[in-house]
Structure formats: structure tokens, C-alpha cells
Amino acid sequence: MKLEDLNKEYDKLQLIYGAKELDSIYNGGCTKNPDICFVFMNPTKKIIASEKSWKGLKSPWIGTKNIWDLFYSLDLIEKNIYQEIKKKNGKEWTPDFAEKVYEDVTKHKYFITNLGKCTQLDARPLPDSVYKEYLELLKKEIEIINPKVVILFGNQVSSIVLGETISVSKSRRKEFKRVINKQEFSFYSVFYPVGNGRFNIDKAIEDIKWIMEGIKCKN
């Protein structure tokens, strides 16, 4: 199975749980043994790639600025590309520029996805029941790309993916082992770094840097 094979399922779920006038946002970045798979919550219409007129990648965070502060602080994006992102408003992103950004993501060996691919009109909270509809599909994504570690952002995403109640503040730098189709993967729970969680971005950066050091030591 390939990642693209999952997109039809995401599109079906968009019609049930997302805004009908918007498209699903899938994933993007390094798809072959990335160092890190970053798992966020779900996209909103701020992602310009969710517009039906968009002809480029349907990948997370296209047309936004704040999340790239995190990746730049982690040395996971080139300075010149980061500066271009910060200068652009959402509508100024083009499919070619999105490709350029995600080529850089791939070069830095990480993969970006959301637990829920159902694009919403705003950042309203989604119930656990919606995210759980995507859980098996996320597991297939992880199995296909085979990352060294999976970083889960926030209490809700972490709890659903790990199958137990997680408080990030009590689980910092704790490794969780989970088996997907007979293969064991390492998971970490990290503070959500954007939106209402912006004030925790420094803690997220600290913990991810620590996780990245651990990856280097194992290489």
C-alpha cells in the first residue's frame, strides 16, 4: 500500500466530518524512513491548499506562518525559505512555492501529518469520536513511512493515538512504545505549539531538541 491509496478514504471522511466546500489535507515531507513523524490535530481553511481551486500539494500548514517558527527553531528548515514564508500572506503561496517548502522538509528528513484530515472552517474543537475515525488510517501512514520516532502534539491527539489518558505536562520526554502490524514504534507526547498552545512553544522546542539528540545518538 502507498500513502496515496489512503487519500480516497480521507476524502470520504471529509464529506462526513469536514466542511463540504473544502478539501482534505493529507500529509507531506520525507516518506521513506524519516527521522521524525510530526502528528498535529486537524487542518482549517487557513491552509490555502484546502481550497478546491488549489492545484498543488494537499499538505499541512501551506499558507500559514506560525508553525514554521517551530521548525526553524529546530533547524529543520533553511533560513532563506523560512524568510520567504514569513514575508508571504496565505494567498501569496503558489503550488510551486509549496513544492519548494516541502522539498526542504523532505531534505531535513521529517514528515508532517494530522490525526484528523477533515478540514474545518475554523479551529473549533473536534470530539474524540471524530479523531478515532482516522486512527487506523494514521497507523497505516506510520507503517508505510516507518519513522524513527513519532511526535504527537497535545493531550487529545496523544491520548487517542496511544490509547490511554495522556497529560503532556506529566509525560515530557517519556518514550511510549506501540506496535503497529507487528512493528514497534517510539512515540513522544509534546505540547501543542500553535494557536492557543503558542505560549508552550518554547517547551515544545526544548523537548523536540532533546528527542532529536536521542535520534543522533542512535544513528
Sequence and secondary structure as in RCSB ss.txt:
>XXXX:A:sequence
MKLEDLNKEYDKLQLIYGAKELDSIYNGGCTKNPDICFVFMNPTKKIIASEKSWKGLKSPWIGTKNIWDLFYSLD
LIEKNIYQEIKKKNGKEWTPDFAEKVYEDVTKHKYFITNLGKCTQLDARPLPDSVYKEYLELLKKEIEIINPKVV
ILFGNQVSSIVLGETISVSKSRRKEFKRVINKQEFSFYSVFYPVGNGRFNIDKAIEDIKWIMEGIKCKN
>XXXX:A:secstr
  GGGGHHHHHHHHHHHS TTB    EEE  SS SEEEEE   BTTSGGGBTT  S   TTTT  HHHHHHHHTT
 S HHHHHHHHH  GGG  HHHHHHHHHHHHHTTEEEEES    BSS     HHHHHTTHHHHHHHHHHH  SEE
EEESHHHHHHHHTS   GGGSTT  EEEEETTEEEEEEEE   SGGGGGGHHHHHHHHHHHHHHHHHH 
